[in-house]
Amino acid sequence: MGVSQATIRKWASRGKITRYGSTQRAEYDLDELYALADATTGRGQRSTGP
C-alpha cells in the first residue's frame, strides 16, 4: 500500500481507521486501509494481484 506498519498503527490510534482483533493481534479493514492510503499517497490504485 505504500505505507509502513507504524503508519497504520498511528492511523488507528488517531481514529482514522478502525482496529479490530484482540490486544495482542491487530486486524484492520482492507477497504478502509486502501481508501486512506490512496487519499494520503495520491496513488488512487490498488494492486489486486495477478
C-alpha positions in Angstrom: 0.0 0.0 0.0 3.0 2.3 0.2 2.8 3.0 3.9 4.7 1.4 6.8 3.2 -0.7 9.6 3.9 2.1 12.0 1.8 4.5 9.9 -1.1 2.1 10.0 -0.8 1.9 13.8 -0.7 5.7 14.0 -3.9 5.9 11.9 -5.6 3.5 14.2 -4.5 5.4 17.4 -5.7 8.7 15.8 -9.1 7.2 14.9 -8.6 7.4 11.1 -9.2 3.7 10.8 -10.9 1.0 12.9 -8.8 -1.5 14.8 -10.3 -5.0 15.3 -8.9 -8.1 17.0 -7.5 -8.8 20.4 -5.0 -6.8 22.4 -2.2 -9.0 21.0 -3.3 -9.1 17.4 -4.4 -6.1 15.4 -6.7 -6.5 12.4 -7.9 -3.8 10.1 -10.5 -3.5 7.3 -8.6 -3.6 4.0 -11.1 -1.3 2.3 -10.6 1.3 5.0 -6.8 1.0 4.6 -6.8 1.2 0.9 -9.1 4.3 0.9 -6.9 6.1 3.4 -3.7 5.1 1.8 -5.0 6.2 -1.6 -6.1 9.6 -0.2 -2.8 10.0 1.7 -0.4 8.9 -1.0 -2.4 10.1 -4.0 -1.9 6.7 -5.7 -5.6 6.1 -6.5 -4.9 2.5 -7.4 -4.8 -0.8 -5.6 -3.0 -3.9 -6.5 -5.4 -6.8 -6.8 -2.9 -9.5 -7.7 -2.3 -11.4 -10.9 
